[in-house]
Amino acid sequence: MLDLVVRGGTLVVPGTGQLRADVGIAEGRIVALGEGLGGAKATFDAGGQAVLPGVVDPHVHLGNTLPFEEEAHTESRAAVIGGVTTVCVFLRRTDPYLKHLTEFRRAIDEASYVDAAFHLQIFTEEQLRELPACAEEHGVRSFKFYMSGIPGIVQSVSDAFLLEGFRQVTALGPDAVACVHAENASLVEWGRAELSRRKPRGSVADWEAAHPAEAEALAIKTAAYLAGQADAHLYIVHLSSRAGLDVVRGLKRDGARLTVETTSPYLGLSSDDPNGFLLKMVPPIRSASNTRMLWDGLLDGSIDLVGTDNTSRTRATKQPEAGLHGARPGYAGLGTHLPALLHFGHHVRGAPLELLAERMCGTPARVFGLYPKKGTIAVGSDADLVVVDLALEREVRPEALGGMSDFSPFEGKRLCGWPVATIKGGRIVARDGKLLEDRPTGRYLPRRPASRVDRSAP
């Protein structure tokens, strides 16, 4: 007998298309697709609404404002209410990771409402030497390097360290991924100093001058060259600029082994937004014309996928009385990720739902070794689904999103297209913006080497 049938929905299969079919679920997996499925303990009537795979967010930070375990709880709550059922979390330590990974895994298993894989941010030679053990013992297969740091928060690494890091990642196998925060450190340092001198208080519109687009474009060129020398799979996180996009297009035409991510705030906001300091991020949210160019890149495939760069903050950390330079970068993004992409992508730009599903579900799962368990609707996949009312319009209010942040970068905006039910592991865990049970069921997802991973459709 089936545990649950999701009946009467329009299934949105990433990269494939849409079909009217029921989904049969047993023991947390999809076991049947077809019309008129019966014999289930429970039924959910989707009423003709769109049914997508649970969203896979490839770019999440936890533990930047509250302790890691607390944010694993609060931010995963916002995620699952918002239709995100899997996250890839960037961990940050400056000491060896091996003595901490078991504790990070425990925090996910005990506190999270969504499943999670880990990326490790790498800063030291000792951490580089740990990569094989982190991969073998904990299933970590993606690693991040900062070409430009964030003062007081994170340090940058040299080009020499970057090249050696790429070589170490390549040695783990063809599925290992080298993620890069791509900004040229000297250009950013100069831009920050100039802005601080000229505009001690500044504005979010001014912040773009501190992180010029040229810094991103130049860093992408450098990273791509070094990755090519090391035969590494290069992953550019949070692409933010037209200049960077132009470089990406050229590299892809030349056959570079390159995956490119942007974020939903970059696709839905611009630097003239009235929310001001709340939008401070690194790299910055840029002009409206730049936002349009990023959408062009996402729709034509130059940009492969979308995350949030979720870094939850409170209003107090933005310190408007101290001016732009005193505000901490970051904002919560998990609760608005899906509605923002549906609103600005599907409703405003006419993007097909299956293309958006590929960018926010299928491709993230493939790139990070989670497919086909995650990122699709197919027999054998995990029963992670989100039912969406494409006509539902709501004003974004931070208190309704379920996370710890008391503001949202989309605050006050009306978005059209919201999840009305989230199914994770075959259980209906959220409905109409509310969590149905306060029982975290998330689990850590170790990833296996490519030789042991079947990435074909299940």
C-alpha positions in Angstrom: 0.0 0.0 0.0 1.1 3.5 -0.8 1.7 5.9 2.1 0.6 9.0 0.2 -0.8 9.9 -3.2 -0.4 13.5 -4.5 -3.4 13.7 -6.8 -4.5 16.0 -9.5 -1.4 18.1 -9.9 0.7 19.3 -12.9 4.1 17.8 -12.4 7.0 20.1 -13.4 9.9 17.9 -14.3 13.2 19.9 -14.5 14.5 20.3 -18.0 11.8 18.0 -19.4 8.3 19.5 -19.3 5.0 19.3 -17.5 2.5 16.5 -17.3 -0.7 15.7 -15.4 -0.1 12.8 -13.2 -0.5 11.5 -9.7 2.6 10.8 -7.5 2.6 7.6 -5.4 4.8 7.6 -2.4 6.0 4.8 0.0 8.7 4.8 2.6 9.9 8.3 1.7 10.4 7.6 -2.0 8.4 8.1 -5.2 7.3 4.6 -6.3 4.7 5.4 -8.9 3.7 8.1 -11.4 0.4 7.9 -13.4 -3.2 8.8 -13.4 -5.8 7.4 -11.0 -3.3 6.0 -8.5 -5.2 4.6 -5.5 -4.7 2.3 -2.5 -3.0 4.9 -0.3 -3.2 5.6 3.4 -3.5 9.3 2.7 -4.2 11.6 -0.3 -3.3 15.2 -1.0 -5.4 16.9 -3.6 -3.1 19.3 -5.5 -6.2 20.7 -7.3 -4.4 21.2 -10.7 -1.6 23.3 -9.2 2.0 23.0 -10.1 4.0 20.3 -8.3 7.8 20.8 -8.4 10.7 18.8 -6.9 11.7 20.2 -3.6 14.1 23.0 -4.2 17.8 22.4 -3.8 19.7 25.5 -2.6 23.4 25.1 -3.4 24.6 28.1 -1.4 23.7 28.5 2.2 25.6 29.8 5.2 24.6 28.9 8.8 26.0 30.1 12.1 26.9 33.7 11.2 24.6 35.4 13.7 23.4 32.6 16.0 25.3 29.4 16.8 25.3 26.8 14.0 22.8 24.4 15.5 20.3 27.2 16.3 20.4 28.5 12.7 20.3 24.9 11.4 16.9 24.8 13.1 15.5 28.3 12.4 16.7 28.7 8.8 15.8 25.2 7.8 12.3 26.0 9.1 12.1 29.0 6.8 13.5 26.8 4.0 10.9 24.0 4.3 8.0 26.4 4.6 9.3 28.1 1.4 9.6 24.9 -0.6 13.4 24.3 -0.2 14.0 20.7 1.0 17.7 20.3 0.5 20.6 22.8 1.2 24.3 22.7 0.6 25.9 24.5 3.5 29.3 26.3 3.5 31.2 25.5 6.7 33.9 27.9 7.8 36.8 27.1 10.2 40.4 28.2 10.3 41.5 25.1 12.2 41.3 21.5 10.9 37.8 20.3 9.9 38.1 16.7 10.8 37.7 17.3 14.5 34.5 19.3 13.9 32.6 17.5 11.1 30.9 14.9 13.3 29.5 17.7 15.4 28.3 19.7 12.3 26.6 16.5 11.0 24.9 15.9 14.4 23.5 19.4 14.3 21.9 18.7 10.9 20.5 15.3 12.0 19.1 16.7 15.2 18.0 20.2 14.4 17.3 20.6 10.7 14.0 20.3 8.9 15.7 19.9 5.5 18.5 17.6 4.3 22.0 19.1 3.9 25.3 18.5 2.2 28.4 20.3 3.2 31.0 22.5 1.3 34.2 23.3 3.2 35.8 26.7 3.0 39.6 26.2 2.7 42.2 28.7 4.1 45.2 26.8 5.3 47.7 24.1 4.1 46.6 21.9 7.0 43.0 22.0 5.7 44.3 21.2 2.2 46.0 18.1 3.6 42.7 17.0 5.1 40.7 17.0 1.9 41.1 13.2 1.2 40.0 12.3 4.7 37.1 14.7 4.6 35.9 13.2 1.3 36.4 9.6 2.4 35.1 9.8 6.0 32.4 12.4 5.6 31.5 12.4 2.0 32.4 16.1 1.4 33.2 16.6 -2.3 33.1 20.4 -2.8 35.4 23.1 -1.4 35.4 26.9 -1.5 38.3 29.4 -1.9 38.0 33.1 -1.4 40.1 35.2 -3.9 39.0 38.3 -2.0 38.1 38.2 1.7 35.6 40.1 3.7 37.3 42.2 6.4 36.6 41.0 9.9 34.8 38.0 8.6 36.8 35.8 6.2 40.3 35.9 4.8 41.4 35.6 1.2 43.9 33.1 -0.3 46.7 33.7 -2.7 46.8 32.6 -6.4 49.5 30.1 -5.5 47.3 28.6 -2.8 44.3 28.6 -5.2 46.3 26.6 -7.8 47.4 24.0 -5.2 43.9 23.8 -3.9 42.5 23.2 -7.3 45.1 20.4 -7.8 44.1 18.8 -4.5 40.4 19.0 -5.4 41.1 17.4 -8.8 42.9 14.5 -7.1 39.6 13.5 -5.4 38.0 12.6 -8.7 36.0 14.0 -11.6 33.0 14.9 -9.5 34.8 17.0 -6.9 34.1 20.7 -7.2 36.3 23.7 -6.6 34.0 26.7 -5.6 35.4 30.2 -5.9 34.4 33.6 -4.5 35.7 35.4 -7.6 36.7 39.0 -6.9 40.2 40.4 -7.4 41.5 41.3 -3.9 43.6 44.4 -4.9 40.7 46.0 -6.9 38.3 45.4 -4.0 40.8 46.7 -1.4 41.3 49.9 -3.5 37.5 50.3 -4.1 36.7 50.0 -0.4 39.4 52.5 0.6 38.2 55.0 -2.1 34.6 54.7 -1.1 35.4 55.1 2.6 37.4 58.2 1.9 34.9 59.8 -0.4 31.7 58.7 1.3 32.2 57.8 5.0 28.4 57.0 5.4 27.6 55.8 1.9 24.6 54.0 0.5 23.9 50.6 -0.9 24.0 52.2 -4.4 27.6 53.4 -3.5 28.6 49.9 -2.3 28.9 48.8 -5.9 32.0 51.0 -6.3 33.7 49.2 -3.4 33.3 45.9 -5.3 33.6 46.9 -8.9 32.4 44.6 -11.7 35.9 44.6 -13.1 37.1 42.8 -9.9 34.7 40.0 -10.5 35.5 39.7 -14.2 39.3 39.7 -13.7 39.0 37.1 -10.9 36.9 34.8 -13.0 39.6 34.9 -15.8 42.3 34.1 -13.2 40.4 31.3 -11.6 39.5 29.8 -14.9 43.1 29.8 -16.1 44.3 28.1 -12.9 41.5 25.6 -12.9 42.3 24.7 -16.4 46.0 24.1 -15.5 44.8 21.8 -12.7 42.0 20.2 -14.7 39.6 21.2 -11.9 35.8 21.6 -12.2 35.4 25.3 -11.4 32.2 26.6 -9.8 31.7 30.4 -9.6 29.5 31.3 -6.7 27.1 34.2 -6.7 27.9 35.8 -10.1 26.7 39.4 -9.7 27.8 41.5 -12.7 27.4 41.9 -16.5 31.1 42.1 -16.8 31.5 38.8 -15.1 28.8 37.3 -17.3 30.6 38.4 -20.4 33.8 36.6 -19.3 31.7 33.5 -18.4 30.2 33.4 -21.9 33.6 33.6 -23.5 35.0 30.8 -21.3 32.1 28.6 -22.1 32.5 29.2 -25.8 36.1 28.1 -25.4 35.0 24.8 -23.7 36.0 25.7 -20.1 34.9 23.2 -17.4 32.8 25.8 -15.6 29.6 25.9 -13.6 28.1 29.3 -12.8 25.7 30.3 -10.0 23.8 33.5 -9.3 21.3 34.2 -6.5 17.7 35.0 -6.3 18.3 38.4 -4.6 20.6 39.4 -7.5 17.8 38.5 -9.9 15.0 40.3 -8.0 16.5 43.4 -6.5 18.6 46.4 -7.5 20.8 48.9 -5.8 18.2 51.7 -5.8 15.9 49.6 -3.6 14.3 51.6 -0.7 15.3 48.8 1.8 18.8 50.4 1.7 21.4 49.0 4.1 19.4 45.8 4.5 20.6 44.8 1.1 24.3 45.1 1.8 26.0 42.0 0.4 29.3 40.8 -0.9 29.4 41.0 -3.9 26.9 43.8 -4.1 23.4 43.9 -5.5 23.9 46.1 -8.6 21.8 48.2 -10.9 18.5 47.3 -12.5 20.1 47.0 -15.9 22.6 44.6 -14.5 19.8 42.5 -13.0 18.2 42.2 -16.5 21.5 40.9 -17.9 21.7 38.3 -15.2 18.3 37.1 -16.1 19.3 36.9 -19.8 22.3 34.7 -18.7 20.1 32.4 -16.6 17.6 31.9 -19.3 20.1 31.3 -22.1 22.2 28.8 -20.0 25.3 31.0 -19.5 24.4 30.9 -15.8 23.7 27.3 -14.8 21.8 27.5 -11.5 20.5 29.7 -8.7 21.1 29.7 -4.9 20.4 32.2 -2.2 23.8 32.9 -0.4 21.6 32.8 2.7 23.5 34.6 5.5 20.8 35.4 8.0 21.3 38.7 9.9 19.2 40.9 12.2 18.5 44.6 11.7 20.8 45.3 14.6 23.8 43.9 12.6 23.1 46.3 9.8 23.9 49.3 12.1 22.4 52.1 9.9 23.6 54.7 12.4 27.2 53.7 11.6 26.6 54.1 7.9 27.2 51.7 5.1 30.7 50.6 6.3 29.4 49.5 9.7 26.7 47.3 8.3 27.3 43.6 8.2 26.9 42.0 4.8 24.2 39.3 4.4 20.5 38.6 4.6 18.1 35.7 4.8 17.0 34.2 1.4 15.6 30.7 1.9 12.0 31.7 2.6 11.7 33.9 -0.5 13.9 32.0 -2.9 11.1 30.1 -4.7 8.5 32.9 -4.8 11.1 35.4 -6.1 12.1 33.1 -9.0 8.5 32.3 -9.8 7.5 36.0 -9.7 10.4 37.6 -11.6 11.2 34.6 -13.8 7.9 33.0 -14.7 5.4 35.9 -14.3 7.6 38.9 -15.3 9.8 37.2 -17.9 7.7 34.3 -19.1 10.3 31.7 -18.2 9.0 28.1 -18.5 8.5 26.4 -15.2 10.5 23.4 -16.3 13.5 25.7 -17.0 13.3 27.4 -13.6 12.9 24.0 -12.0 16.1 22.8 -13.8 18.0 25.9 -12.5 16.9 25.6 -8.9 16.4 21.9 -8.5 17.9 19.6 -11.2 21.2 21.3 -11.9 22.2 21.9 -8.2 21.5 18.2 -7.5 23.5 17.1 -10.5 26.5 19.3 -9.8 26.8 18.3 -6.2 26.2 14.6 -6.5 22.7 14.5 -5.1 20.9 13.5 -8.3 18.6 11.6 -8.9 17.7 11.2 -5.2 17.2 15.0 -5.2 16.2 17.5 -7.9 13.7 15.6 -10.0 10.3 13.9 -9.9 10.9 10.3 -10.9 10.3 6.8 -9.6 13.1 6.1 -7.1 13.7 9.7 -6.2 13.2 11.0 -2.6 9.6 12.1 -2.2 10.5 15.8 -1.8 7.9 17.9 -3.5 6.5 21.4 -3.3 3.0 22.3 -4.5 2.8 25.9 -5.8 -0.2 28.2 -6.3 1.1 30.3 -9.2 -1.7 32.9 -8.8 -1.2 33.4 -5.0 0.2 36.9 -4.4 1.5 37.9 -1.0 3.5 40.8 0.5 6.8 39.7 1.9 6.8 40.0 5.7 9.8 38.7 7.6 7.7 37.5 10.6 5.8 35.2 8.2 8.9 33.5 6.7 9.8 31.3 9.7 13.4 32.2 10.1 15.4 34.1 12.7 15.9 37.2 10.7 13.7 40.2 11.5 14.0 41.6 8.0 14.0 40.4 4.4 15.7 41.9 1.4 12.3 41.5 -0.4 10.5 43.1 2.5 7.3 45.0 1.5 7.3 43.6 -2.1 4.4 41.7 -3.5 5.5 38.4 -5.0 3.2 36.1 -7.1 3.7 32.4 -6.8 4.0 30.8 -3.4 4.2 27.2 -2.0 1.0 26.0 -0.5 2.4 22.6 0.6 5.8 21.1 1.1 6.3 17.3 1.2 9.6 16.1 2.5 10.5 12.4 2.6 6.9 11.6 1.8 5.4 13.6 4.7 3.4 16.8 4.4 5.5 19.0 6.6 4.3 22.5 5.7 1.0 24.0 4.4 0.0 27.6 3.6 3.0 29.1 5.2 2.9 27.1 8.4 4.9 24.2 9.7 2.7 21.3 10.5 4.9 19.6 13.1 7.8 20.8 15.1 9.8 17.6 14.5 13.0 18.1 12.5 13.5 15.3 10.0 16.5 16.5 8.1 19.6 14.4 7.6 23.1 14.9 6.5 23.9 13.8 3.0 27.4 12.3 2.5 28.3 12.2 -1.2 30.0 9.3 -2.9 32.7 9.5 -5.6 31.5 9.7 -9.2 32.4 6.0 -9.9 29.8 5.0 -7.3 27.1 7.5 -8.2 24.4 6.9 -10.8 23.4 10.3 -12.3 21.0 8.9 -14.8 17.3 9.3 -14.3 16.1 6.7 -11.7 
